[in-house]
């Protein structure tokens, strides 16, 4: 009787594993199908208009990256690339379809803006209790970008011309649509969850380090890197304040990567070989764990794709550096985020208020 009971438990466990695998395969198929739908709509209705050629190129590249990631078995990386495609295509399409706003002025823009806002705020709460943290993080980050993009579009529409706010209105809708798509997926999650928490202390420290590093000549030579770094910190702070802790962790780790890239040295052949071994070891460790480390997995998938292109082309120097930074800086920061939060630093001396004018998430 006892042996029969053990056999039943074994069969049930095996069925659970097979069901989880099937669910993951279904998710990959859905992602591939969604990328194909976007690509077909892109072909059926190209984005035409002045200053939109670059959007076409970038959107096509993102969709190709989705397919490449899926072919390599990198589901989370594929979703990250799909988010970019949603943003670019919806933004470009809104900017191209400007006739109604050009003719109707600000009232016409406001009508589209109000409609978009209703759709955005409709997706504020989701149940992530059985989903991998990476899926939750990608959805929360997209949702976190949507409203600021919408508000920023309204600012452009009133400050210059109504049509100038259409790109950002479209991007906001694309981000919200991607967030909803993530919520529709069913991906298997390992039994133990990652202990998500507030990252206020870490974000405060990283912002202070970033401010201190923003000095010439680095601030001039690496200006675009500083923009990306501050944008990641800003989004993480906003997500953290809303208790979207998965998204906050994802963007905090992205900020850690950007910060480390400010001083990351190039890799010679020996270090490139060692990095491949390090990535393989990290992947093996995550695979053996029973905990949901999908956010770390996302960054490992990105690093693997950076140093081994599916088309056989050689990685760039920056891609080697980024992959090394993920191993040396991002993964340790992820492990540290598992521990209780360090105490928040209190400012010393007299407070100084600095106002930075910057466009969010660009």
HELIX and SHEET records of a PDB file:
HELIX    1   1 UNK A    2  UNK A   44  1                                  43    
HELIX    2   2 UNK A   53  UNK A   71  1                                  19    
HELIX    3   3 UNK A   75  UNK A   96  1                                  22    
HELIX    4   4 UNK A   99  UNK A  121  1                                  23    
HELIX    5   5 UNK A  133  UNK A  159  1                                  27    
HELIX    6   6 UNK A  162  UNK A  165  5                                   4    
HELIX    7   7 UNK A  166  UNK A  184  1                                  19    
HELIX    8   8 UNK A  200  UNK A  213  1                                  14    
HELIX    9   9 UNK A  218  UNK A  221  1                                   4    
HELIX   10  10 UNK A  223  UNK A  241  1                                  19    
HELIX   11  11 UNK A  245  UNK A  261  1                                  17    
HELIX   12  12 UNK A  269  UNK A  288  1                                  20    
HELIX   13  13 UNK A  294  UNK A  307  1                                  14    
HELIX   14  14 UNK A  317  UNK A  325  1                                   9    
HELIX   15  15 UNK A  326  UNK A  330  3                                   5    
HELIX   16  16 UNK A  331  UNK A  336  1                                   6    
END                                                                             
